[in-house]
Amino acid sequence: MTILKTFSSGGGDAAAIALEALGWILSDPARAHRFLDVTGLTPDLLRQAVGDGSVHMAVMDFLRAHEPDLIAAAAHIGMAPEQLATVCRGEEW
C-alpha cells in the first residue's frame, strides 16, 4: 500500500484526506496498534479495504475521538484541526 506523504490542502477530497490521515496513523507502531484495536480491523482486512468508505470513516472517527491525534494529524497533513475534524462528515460512501 502506498500512501502519499504530503497533501495539498487546496481542495482535496475526503477520501484522499482520510488516506493521508491513515498513513500518519500507521507511521507510529503504538498508534497503529491502537487504531487496529479500536476499529477491530486486522492488517489483512485493512489492506483489503483501504479504499472503502467505511475505513475512511473509521480513520476520521479514530482521530476525532482523541484530540491530540487529531491535532498532530492535521499538522502533518497541513490543515487546521477544525477542518480535519469535519472530513467525512455527511459524505456518502
N, C-alpha and C positions, 0 to 999 in steps of 0.2 A: 504494500500500500504506500503510495507516495502522497504526501500532503505538503503543499507549498508552505514555506517558512514565512512568507510575508503576505500581507493583504493590503490591497489598495482600498482604502475606505471610501473611495469615490463610487458609490452606487453598487457595491457587490450584493449579490442576492443572499438570502437567508441560508441556503444550503452551503454556499462557499464559506460563509462566516462560521457556520456550525462545524464544517470540516477543519477550518483553521483552528477553531477552539479545541476540537478533538485532538489535533496534533499537539497543541500546547498541553492538554491534559495528559496525553501519553508520553510526553517528554520527561516526566518525572515518575520513576517506578512506584513510589508510595502513592502518589496521586492517581496513577493509572490503576493500581490495585483497588484503591477506594472507589474509583469510578465503576470498575467491574463488579465489586461487591454491592454497591448501591443499586446499580441497574440490573444486576442478575445476568449480565452478558458474560460470555466466555470469550477468550481471544479468538477462537474459531468463529463463533457467532458474530462477533464484531467485524471480523474480516469479511464474512459473507454478506453482512447487512450494512456495511459502512455507507452505502448510498441511499439507504432507506430513510424516509422522513421520520420514522419512529426513533431511529438512532440520533438523528439531528435534534429532535425534541428532547431526547434523554440527555444529550450533551448540554443543551441550554438549561434544562431543569436542574441538572447537577451543578452548573455554575450559579444559577440564581439561588440555590439552596445554601451556598456558602460564600458570603460576600468577599472574603479575602481572595478566593479563587476567581471570582467574577472580576474583581479589580485587577488582579495580576494578568488574567487572560486578556482583558480589554487593553491593558498596556502593551502586551505582546503583539496583539493584532493591530493596535494603533487607532483605537476608537475609545470614546468615552464609555465608562461602565454603564451609565444610564442607557446609552444607545445599544450596547451589547445585551443588556437585560431585556430589551424589547424584541430581540431577534427571535423569530419563530413563533411569536405570539400571533395568533389569528391566521397563521399560514395554513393553507390546505395542502396536506401531504397526500 
